[in-house]
Structures are given as structure tokens and as C-alpha cells.
Amino acid sequence: KAFVLTLLLAAALSSARRVGDRAETAFLLLSPSPSRREKALTSRRMIDWEYFKTFGRKKTRREIFWDEMKKSIPKFKKLPRIQEYVKYASGQYGSMVPVVAPFHEPSTEFVPGLTAQPWWDPSQFPWISKLEENVETIQEELETALKNPGEFSFASDSAYSTTMGSGWSSIRLQRFGEWREENTAKFPKTTALLRDLNVPFAPRGVMFARQVPQTGVGRHSDGLNFILTLHLGLRVPKDLCSMKVGEEEWKKWEDGKSLVLDTSFVHETRNESPDSDRLVLIVDFWHPELTDEEREALQFVYFRGNQYDRKLIEGLQQPGGAVPQGSTARR
């Protein structure tokens, strides 16, 4: 009974968060600021159909995207888990997805049959140990950059801005599968190291993340169960910075050490230092149980999604903010 009640409570909390997320996204989409509209569009969230009604649309962003994607679906016929992913992501199964444990909150962009656990052992991934062996190179390059703040800045550009709070910010080297040349040029050694290690990058991102003193990231799920996330400690106040995933115990970051988590579980962070930032390198990578063909299919979906988002962004930036005829949008 306790387990069932826990699952019901988790489902209720998840629903409340999604309502809040959609309200925030709708607000950003209607903002006069192009940067705020772009932030909402690249958040990968479903948004309420009322937004499209505003622009003369009767379908949600997700429905429009998957209507267009149906032309490419035959490519996935030999990949049953990707076929199921398409059904979940396009709404054929409604908004319900399997929940395997308390505080597991995967989104409808769901790949069935993958192991789901809050924490993963970093030693399972050989490239992580090689990254740790070269951590001093990354630390030195970041510290050098921090001495020249005029050349770059940490940005609070997460789609979960309310949840992340004012204390979290990042420098993105890669986002949605595309390297940010304006930032990678400032961190050439780190970028070269990551590329040379043949990291199985997932499309969500690679970044330096900062958490300022006496702040924390609120409880939330990133939703995607087919991506795992590495946190490599670069500058961490000793014993004062930690993260909780699911119902597991809090784990502390350490300089030069890695944590690997499944962010489709609810997670939160805290920096209890009175005066020191916490700095980590974050790398999103493919779930190890995905085949190469499944990774290629998911990468294709995200590539097409980026194309459609750009079209919608361009349309919103036109005079009057109207979406151009024939443009589409990511789910």
C-alpha cells in the first residue's frame, strides 16, 4: 500500500509540475523578447493548444511535428523500441508512461525496455575514467577562462528556470547535438578531449555548470529515460555540495570524481557553502542499452526537431510574430 501511495503521490506531483511548466512556457512564448521566445521553443516541452489558437492553429506543437515526421517513420520499422517511442512521443498512448519506481517521472518521449535506476556506476563507462585522468586539463582551462569574465559569461538559460533558481547557470559547449563554436573556441582543450574520447553524446548537451553559494536546484525530472548524465567535479567546496536522485541518499560531488545519474528520476541539488561556487562539467550521453541503430534514429528525430524549431523561431521574429505558412514545430 505504501508503494502504491508513493506512486500516486509522485504522479500527482508530476502532473502539477507539468501544469506549471506549460504555464511558464506559454508566458515565454507570448513575450515580446525574442530571446525569451527562443528559450521556450528550445525547451522541448509540449505546450497548450491555446498558443496555436492564438496563431490560427488548431493542433499542438507535438501534433504538428509528428504529422510531419510520419513521412520518415518507415525508417524505424525494424526498430520495435523506436516504434514504441514514436507512439508515446506522438501521443498515441495519451500522457501515461510506465513508472518503474518511486520518483521516476519519464516524459512521453519514452523508450521502453531500458533499465531505470537513479544512480549508475561510473566505472561501467571506460571513457569516464579517461576523462577523470585528464581532469586537471579541464580545471586549468576553466580557471583561466574565469579570470577573463569579459570574454564569456555563465547563462541562466535552462528551460526549467523557475526550478533551477537564480543560483544555477551554465556555459554550454553543446546543445541539442550541435557544438556552440563561440564557446568551444574558448575551451579548445576540453572540447578536443571530449571528442577524442569518443563520448556517446546524446543530443541534450555538454556544459560547465555553476551553483552559487547557499542555493540549490529544486526537485524536478528532465524526463528523457534514454539519456544518462555525467557530473564531473571541477571545483567543489569539500563536503558542502550534494545531489539527491529518487529516494536514494544524498551524494556529494568531489573534485576530479564523477557521478552518473538518470535524470528521468526526480532530483535536486544544494550548495551549502557560505562563500564558494560549485563548478562541474555535465555531459549527457546515450543510455548504454540503446543499439547504434536506435541512437541514430533518436538523433534523427532531434535533428528534425531542431530544424522545425528554427522555422518557428524565424516566424515569431517576423513582423507581427506570425508563424509562416507551412512551418512546423518540435513537440
RODO-2510 file (C-alpha; in nm, 4 decimals, decimal comma):
residues 331
     n   res          X          Y          Z
     1     k     0,0000     0,0000     0,0000
     2     a     0,2790     0,2403     0,0891
     3     f     0,4422     0,1804    -0,2505
     4     v     0,1130     0,2420    -0,4346
     5     l     0,0508     0,5605    -0,2355
     6     t     0,4037     0,6766    -0,3139
     7     l     0,3466     0,6189    -0,6864
     8     l     0,0140     0,8061    -0,6733
     9     l     0,1774     1,0981    -0,4922
    10     a     0,4620     1,1027    -0,7449
    11     a     0,2094     1,1056    -1,0310
    12     a     0,0175     1,3941    -0,8715
    13     l     0,3354     1,5963    -0,8186
    14     s     0,4451     1,5256    -1,1744
    15     s     0,1100     1,6485    -1,3080
    16     a     0,1340     1,9674    -1,1027
    17     r     0,4870     2,0347    -1,2280
    18     r     0,3809     1,9840    -1,5892
    19     v     0,0946     2,2318    -1,5498
    20     g     0,3393     2,4845    -1,4084
    21     d     0,5922     2,4170    -1,6831
    22     r     0,3303     2,4673    -1,9553
    23     a     0,2113     2,7909    -1,7984
    24     e     0,5697     2,9216    -1,7820
    25     t     0,6343     2,8169    -2,1424
    26     a     0,3160     2,9826    -2,2678
    27     f     0,4181     3,3038    -2,0882
    28     l     0,7623     3,2972    -2,2505
    29     l     0,6192     3,2256    -2,5952
    30     l     0,3988     3,5325    -2,5761
    31     s     0,6826     3,7514    -2,4505
    32     p     0,7916     4,0464    -2,6705
    33     s     1,1515     3,9379    -2,6099
    34     p     1,2940     3,7188    -2,8932
    35     s     1,5396     3,5545    -2,6521
    36     r     1,2586     3,4514    -2,4175
    37     r     1,0535     3,3109    -2,7047
    38     e     1,3541     3,1147    -2,8288
    39     k     1,4151     2,9835    -2,4785
    40     a     1,0611     2,8484    -2,4630
    41     l     1,0787     2,6987    -2,8114
    42     t     1,4025     2,5122    -2,7432
    43     s     1,2736     2,3720    -2,4135
    44     r     1,1309     2,0622    -2,5877
    45     r     0,8105     2,0789    -2,3867
    46     m     0,4581     2,0223    -2,5066
    47     i     0,2663     2,3465    -2,4877
    48     d    -0,1042     2,4083    -2,4597
    49     w    -0,3119     2,4171    -2,7731
    50     e    -0,4258     2,7703    -2,6854
    51     y    -0,0911     2,9013    -2,8076
    52     f    -0,1531     2,7678    -3,1541
    53     k    -0,5084     2,9004    -3,1424
    54     t    -0,3526     3,2435    -3,0950
    55     f    -0,1688     3,1970    -3,4230
    56     g    -0,4573     3,0372    -3,6082
    57     r    -0,3505     2,6803    -3,5335
    58     k    -0,5756     2,4009    -3,4108
    59     k    -0,3073     2,1444    -3,3338
    60     t    -0,0480     2,1294    -3,0610
    61     r     0,3164     2,1693    -3,1388
    62     r     0,3674     1,7965    -3,0815
    63     e     0,0890     1,7007    -3,3224
    64     i     0,2260     1,9265    -3,5949
    65     f     0,5767     1,7870    -3,5545
    66     w     0,4720     1,4221    -3,5623
    67     d     0,2381     1,4752    -3,8569
    68     e     0,5465     1,5821    -4,0495
    69     m     0,7602     1,3033    -3,9066
    70     k     0,5218     1,0318    -4,0311
    71     k     0,6951     1,0573    -4,3679
    72     s     1,0111     0,9246    -4,2053
    73     i     0,8576     0,6664    -3,9707
    74     p     0,9041     0,3735    -4,2155
    75     k     1,2788     0,4039    -4,1481
    76     f     1,2123     0,2793    -3,7949
    77     k     1,0084    -0,0337    -3,8800
    78     k     1,2932    -0,2686    -3,7889
    79     l     1,3404    -0,0957    -3,4528
    80     p     1,0472    -0,2004    -3,2300
    81     r     1,1523     0,0132    -2,9327
    82     i     1,1756     0,3202    -3,1541
    83     q     0,8330     0,2375    -3,2974
    84     e     0,7028     0,2403    -2,9403
    85     y     0,8919     0,5630    -2,8679
    86     v     0,7124     0,7230    -3,1643
    87     k     0,3753     0,6119    -3,0278
    88     y     0,4475     0,7539    -2,6829
    89     a     0,6024     1,0766    -2,8133
    90     s     0,3284     1,1431    -3,0696
    91     g     0,0526     1,0963    -2,8128
    92     q    -0,0948     0,7690    -2,9390
    93     y    -0,0769     0,6332    -2,5831
    94     g    -0,2010     0,9547    -2,4255
    95     s     0,0042     1,1055    -2,1438
    96     m     0,0658     0,7867    -1,9463
    97     v     0,4068     0,6180    -1,9428
    98     p     0,5352     0,3232    -1,7349
    99     v     0,6756     0,4186    -1,3949
   100     v     0,9176     0,1600    -1,2566
   101     a     0,9991     0,3087    -0,9179
   102     p     0,9017     0,5861    -0,6782
   103     f     1,0021     0,9303    -0,8059
   104     h     1,0616     0,8005    -1,1580
   105     e     0,8962     1,0573    -1,3856
   106     p     0,9779     0,9865    -1,7513
   107     s     0,8193     1,2079    -2,0123
   108     t     0,6151     1,0867    -2,3084
   109     e     0,9399     1,0866    -2,5079
   110     f     0,9847     0,7372    -2,3725
   111     v     1,1835     0,4355    -2,4931
   112     p     1,0508     0,1141    -2,3318
   113     g     1,2639    -0,1730    -2,2096
   114     l     1,5572     0,0297    -2,0738
   115     t     1,6976    -0,0236    -1,7251
   116     a     1,5868     0,2605    -1,4990
   117     q     1,7821     0,3330    -1,1806
   118     p     1,8652     0,6630    -1,0090
   119     w     2,2444     0,6206    -0,9918
   120     w     2,4855     0,4391    -1,2247
   121     d     2,8386     0,3222    -1,1524
   122     p     3,0825     0,5444    -1,3477
   123     s     3,3221     0,2505    -1,3856
   124     q     3,0749     0,0960    -1,6327
   125     f     3,1838     0,3569    -1,8853
   126     p     3,5551     0,3407    -1,9791
   127     w     3,5611     0,6891    -2,1295
   128     i     3,4707     0,8386    -1,7909
   129     s     3,7874     0,7098    -1,6233
   130     k     3,9920     0,8574    -1,9082
   131     l     3,8108     1,1883    -1,8615
   132     e     3,8941     1,1830    -1,4894
   133     e     4,2603     1,1139    -1,5721
   134     n     4,2637     1,4426    -1,7658
   135     v     4,0563     1,6467    -1,5224
   136     e     4,3453     1,8856    -1,4462
   137     t     4,3464     1,9967    -1,8100
   138     i     3,9755     2,0827    -1,7865
   139     q     4,0147     2,2521    -1,4485
   140     e     4,3065     2,4677    -1,5649
   141     e     4,1265     2,5754    -1,8806
   142     l     3,8129     2,6695    -1,6876
   143     e     4,0062     2,8571    -1,4182
   144     t     4,1950     3,0519    -1,6862
   145     a     3,8655     3,1434    -1,8512
   146     l     3,7150     3,2535    -1,5196
   147     k     3,9945     3,5115    -1,4890
   148     n     3,8649     3,6757    -1,8077
   149     p     3,4900     3,7146    -1,7426
   150     g     3,4568     3,9720    -2,0184
   151     e     3,5124     3,7040    -2,2827
   152     f     3,2186     3,4847    -2,1811
   153     s     2,9522     3,4508    -1,9157
   154     f     2,7523     3,1849    -1,7401
   155     a     2,3895     3,1982    -1,8528
   156     s     2,0720     3,1009    -1,6696
   157     d     1,9111     2,9663    -1,9871
   158     s     1,7606     2,6391    -1,8681
   159     a     1,4045     2,5606    -1,9755
   160     y     1,3365     2,4924    -1,6068
   161     s     1,4316     2,8434    -1,4957
   162     t     1,1910     2,8537    -1,2015
   163     t     1,3016     2,5132    -1,0779
   164     m     1,6718     2,5802    -1,1337
   165     g     1,6506     2,9048    -0,9417
   166     s     1,8712     3,2110    -0,9663
   167     g     2,1787     3,0288    -0,8354
   168     w     2,2293     2,7917    -1,1296
   169     s     2,3920     2,8903    -1,4593
   170     s     2,5961     2,7300    -1,7360
   171     i     2,8357     2,7721    -2,0263
   172     r     2,7115     2,5396    -2,2998
   173     l     2,9639     2,3701    -2,5252
   174     q     2,6999     2,1611    -2,6989
   175     r     2,3216     2,1774    -2,7031
   176     f     2,0712     1,9533    -2,8802
   177     g     2,3531     1,7825    -3,0679
   178     e     2,5158     2,0987    -3,2027
   179     w     2,8507     2,2342    -3,0820
   180     r     2,8484     2,6018    -2,9862
   181     e     3,1547     2,7321    -3,1659
   182     e     3,1508     3,0645    -2,9821
   183     n     3,2127     2,8673    -2,6593
   184     t     3,4174     2,5701    -2,7794
   185     a     3,6709     2,8181    -2,9218
   186     k     3,7300     2,9394    -2,5647
   187     f     3,7739     2,5836    -2,4322
   188     p     3,9695     2,4085    -2,7099
   189     k     4,1489     2,1566    -2,4864
   190     t     3,8309     2,0442    -2,3130
   191     t     3,6456     2,0194    -2,6438
   192     a     3,9275     1,8225    -2,8085
   193     l     3,9490     1,5864    -2,5111
   194     l     3,5762     1,5119    -2,5202
   195     r     3,5845     1,4497    -2,8933
   196     d     3,8961     1,2299    -2,8773
   197     l     3,7385     1,0067    -2,6120
   198     n     3,4526     0,9161    -2,8480
   199     v     3,1948     1,0020    -2,5852
   200     p     2,8499     0,8708    -2,6915
   201     f     2,6991     1,2197    -2,6786
   202     a     2,3232     1,2380    -2,6553
   203     p     2,1586     1,5439    -2,8098
   204     r     2,0705     1,7269    -2,4892
   205     g     2,4025     1,8875    -2,4083
   206     v     2,7543     1,9378    -2,2702
   207     m     2,8202     2,2268    -2,0329
   208     f     3,0069     2,3764    -1,7436
   209     a     2,7529     2,4323    -1,4653
   210     r     2,7838     2,6666    -1,1719
   211     q     2,5860     2,6665    -0,8466
   212     v     2,6479     2,9739    -0,6339
   213     p     2,6719     2,9562    -0,2529
   214     q     2,3650     2,8924    -0,0406
   215     t     2,1441     2,7915    -0,3345
   216     g     2,0037     2,4725    -0,4803
   217     v     1,8106     2,3329    -0,7731
   218     g     1,4539     2,2348    -0,6883
   219     r     1,3124     1,8859    -0,7282
   220     h     1,2387     1,8070    -1,0921
   221     s     1,2666     1,5421    -1,3631
   222     d     1,4278     1,6054    -1,7017
   223     g     1,2021     1,3340    -1,8435
   224     l     1,4159     1,1564    -2,1042
   225     n     1,4741     0,7963    -1,9943
   226     f     1,7121     0,7166    -2,2811
   227     i     1,9788     0,9641    -2,1680
   228     l     2,2194     0,9384    -1,8736
   229     t     2,4088     1,2340    -1,7294
   230     l     2,7652     1,2669    -1,6064
   231     h     2,8683     1,5267    -1,3476
   232     l     3,2459     1,5674    -1,3150
   233     g     3,3572     1,7754    -1,0149
   234     l     3,5895     2,0608    -1,1141
   235     r     3,5806     2,2971    -0,8180
   236     v     3,3671     2,1733    -0,5311
   237     p     3,3598     2,3088    -0,1735
   238     k     3,4550     1,9999     0,0288
   239     d     3,1587     1,8111     0,1808
   240     l     2,9206     2,1025     0,1208
   241     c     2,7674     2,0239    -0,2210
   242     s     2,5400     1,7294    -0,2852
   243     m     2,2641     1,5869    -0,5028
   244     k     1,9668     1,3607    -0,4311
   245     v     1,8137     1,1364    -0,7006
   246     g     1,4879     0,9493    -0,6483
   247     e     1,4587     0,8200    -0,2947
   248     e     1,8322     0,7442    -0,2679
   249     e     2,0638     0,9080    -0,0145
   250     w     2,2299     1,2412    -0,0954
   251     k     2,5650     1,2030    -0,2755
   252     k     2,8462     1,4582    -0,2590
   253     w     3,0434     1,5914    -0,5538
   254     e     3,4222     1,5696    -0,5252
   255     d     3,6959     1,7381    -0,7254
   256     g     3,8074     1,5106    -1,0080
   257     k     3,5375     1,2498    -0,9414
   258     s     3,2271     1,1613    -1,1422
   259     l     2,8640     1,0990    -1,0620
   260     v     2,6310     0,9390    -1,3178
   261     l     2,2546     0,9668    -1,2835
   262     d     1,9319     0,9073    -1,4697
   263     t     1,7622     1,2468    -1,4703
   264     s     1,4234     1,0970    -1,5573
   265     f     1,4135     1,0397    -1,1804
   266     v     1,3239     1,3399    -0,9674
   267     h     1,6446     1,5025    -0,8482
   268     e     1,7637     1,8116    -0,6617
   269     t     2,0915     1,9757    -0,5604
   270     r     2,2334     2,2011    -0,2914
   271     n     2,5448     2,4097    -0,2330
   272     e     2,5708     2,4773     0,1394
   273     s     2,9000     2,6649     0,1175
   274     p     2,8808     3,0162     0,2637
   275     d     3,1091     3,1698     0,0024
   276     s     3,2211     2,9307    -0,2757
   277     d     3,0729     2,8324    -0,6122
   278     r     3,0352     2,4697    -0,7138
   279     l     3,1632     2,4053    -1,0676
   280     v     3,1089     2,0802    -1,2575
   281     l     3,1254     1,9528    -1,6138
   282     i     2,7969     1,7978    -1,7284
   283     v     2,7805     1,5543    -2,0208
   284     d     2,4579     1,3932    -2,1430
   285     f     2,5154     1,0572    -2,3119
   286     w     2,3115     0,7728    -2,4562
   287     h     2,1694     0,5021    -2,2330
   288     p     2,4088     0,2060    -2,2771
   289     e     2,1292    -0,0381    -2,3686
   290     l     2,0363     0,1525    -2,6840
   291     t     2,1691    -0,0021    -3,0049
   292     d     2,3628     0,2062    -3,2555
   293     e     2,0599     0,1981    -3,4864
   294     e     1,8302     0,3220    -3,2076
   295     r     2,0697     0,6056    -3,1248
   296     e     2,0808     0,7034    -3,4900
   297     a     1,7001     0,7087    -3,5063
   298     l     1,6684     0,9270    -3,1950
   299     q     1,9414     1,1579    -3,3233
   300     f     1,7447     1,1915    -3,6468
   301     v     1,4294     1,2892    -3,4558
   302     y     1,6196     1,5600    -3,2674
   303     f     1,7861     1,6856    -3,5842
   304     r     1,4472     1,7266    -3,7493
   305     g     1,3104     1,8851    -3,4340
   306     n     1,5857     2,1471    -3,4369
   307     q     1,5019     2,2301    -3,7972
   308     y     1,1356     2,2818    -3,7147
   309     d     1,2098     2,4887    -3,4072
   310     r     1,4226     2,7254    -3,6132
   311     k     1,1390     2,7722    -3,8605
   312     l     0,9004     2,8624    -3,5806
   313     i     1,1540     3,0948    -3,4175
   314     e     1,2096     3,2697    -3,7501
   315     g     0,8347     3,3045    -3,7910
   316     l     0,7923     3,4561    -3,4460
   317     q     1,0698     3,7028    -3,5210
   318     q     0,8963     3,8258    -3,8350
   319     p     0,6930     4,1488    -3,8096
   320     g     0,3790     4,0700    -3,6162
   321     g     0,5216     3,7467    -3,4807
   322     a     0,3152     3,5255    -3,7104
   323     v     0,4201     3,1707    -3,7918
   324     p     0,4876     3,1468    -4,1677
   325     q     0,2640     2,9204    -4,3726
   326     g     0,3982     2,5667    -4,3907
   327     s     0,6320     2,5943    -4,0944
   328     t     0,6271     2,3286    -3,8285
   329     a     0,7448     2,2869    -3,4736
   330     r     0,9051     2,0444    -3,2320
   331     r     0,6867     1,8531    -2,9925
***
